[in-house]
């Protein structure tokens, strides 16, 4: 999926003094987890809200009621934020496998990373909505932390609410 991307754009930013934190940005189905897993194979610690919720609470809509998801997201994100700070202090390279759909949240995390002693890189995965729909149809057949069902209504709300990064130091990957 990312065969044409030059990962050296990321890898050359790593060093032993100022840990690199890669912030993934994209709508559900854009490939954030796949990209993050490739970085994980290269030594990055991957942080995922979806996987944290899965590990603690089980599967969305199966092991816990749908109305609990926002509460569980907040708890998972708080835990992962604290862990991110620890990882930066320990000089670990990190990839944050979140959607980062709004600029304000991206800016908060950039400040958090810098204050903790790290540097950030924002990767925006740009995907056409029709491709997202196809990927999400396939994904919902799986049974894992990253395969929760997304209806057309939810996808439309994601697309309408998504703030595309512009002038934020982002690397844009057409996926």
Secondary structure as GFF3:
##gff-version 3
##sequence-region A 1 175
A	DSSP	alpha_helix	8	11	.	.	.	ID=ss1
A	DSSP	beta_strand	20	25	.	.	.	ID=ss2
A	DSSP	alpha_helix	32	41	.	.	.	ID=ss3
A	DSSP	beta_strand	45	47	.	.	.	ID=ss4
A	DSSP	alpha_helix	49	57	.	.	.	ID=ss5
A	DSSP	three_ten_helix	66	68	.	.	.	ID=ss6
A	DSSP	alpha_helix	69	89	.	.	.	ID=ss7
A	DSSP	beta_strand	94	96	.	.	.	ID=ss8
A	DSSP	alpha_helix	103	116	.	.	.	ID=ss9
A	DSSP	beta_strand	119	126	.	.	.	ID=ss10
A	DSSP	alpha_helix	129	139	.	.	.	ID=ss11
A	DSSP	alpha_helix	152	161	.	.	.	ID=ss12
A	DSSP	beta_strand	170	174	.	.	.	ID=ss13
###
